Amino acid sequence: MKQLKMMENMKYKVGDKVRIKSLDWYNENRDKTNEIECGSVYFIPDMKVFCNKIVTISSVWSTTLEIYHIKEDNGRFNWTDDMIEGLA
């Protein structure tokens, strides 16, 4: 029940259309390994193809981390609030 309660408090829900942060954000914040630390999850170079794109939240995971998966990458990457600009 605790996990369900945490998921209810997450910013985005399954089915929400959100915009991934911009390529400018990526370029301005990446480190020398071209990654951006977003909590204990990293925005990695392979994710930048989604910059400024509108995507659909396909699943929400809330355990020790609050993680989203998106339909457009078939759940390949872990996404966090820090990587998302907002609702589209």
Phi, psi and omega in degrees: 000324180300318180298317179298317179300317180297319181296325179296335181271357180289152186294322183241154182239162176304133181097343178296141173264124182231159177254129175285147181303162189284164174296326175300316177302313179301309183296326181282337187247351182292151178267190184293345176261011179066028178242158175237123177283124179236081188075232178256018175242146181248139168275113186256163183308324180297340182276344186293344175296342179266357181304132179066011179268151173270127183230168182245128177292124181255335175205157182231129179236128178224100174239254173275341178239155174255109189237142173244149167244151181240150181299320189292339177249014180056032178075015184294318185252158172263127181245146179233169177306325182295342182263350186251130179289318180159184177296143180269000000 
